[in-house]
Amino acid sequence: MDIKDLLNEKIVTVEMDDSLRVVKEIFDNTNFHHLLVVERGKLYGVISDRDLLKAINPNIGTIRETVQDAAVLNKKVHQIMTRKLITLGLDASFYDVLEIFDQHKVSCIPIVDAEKKALGIISWRDILRAIKSDLDERR
């Protein structure tokens, strides 16, 4: 299986100084679970829906929301993003992807070119879809 078959080229990016309010709006209104953090086209980090959930109070958006809860949404992406990225290039194999998911506690792998420009992303959901598709074809 080629990495290009797994690659999800539909990516959403944010910048380091975007607020968590922007991130929350994206996650609330899309089916994306990871946002790539870029500056001038270069990948610097990833923020997941779980990163956001850890950073904000569950009372946000409810009648129990306090001023302090709402103020957290003014924090910047760079304050909670994952900076130590594990990335792959288009020349990586399916087994490289599996090894990273097995060896590291990551839920996505950004695919980048030599200049660290994001080309796409592979999540564990993409792996499951590919395996299911392969199994369906074999039936």
Buried (B, 14 or more C-beta within 10 A) or exposed (E): BEBEEBBBEEBEBBBBEBBBBBBBEBBEEEEBBBBBBBEEEEBBBBBBBEBBEEBBBEEBBEEEEEEEBBEBBEBBBBEBBBEEBBBBEEEBEBEBBEEBBEEEEBBBBBBBEEEBEBBBBBBBEBBEEBEEEEEEEEE
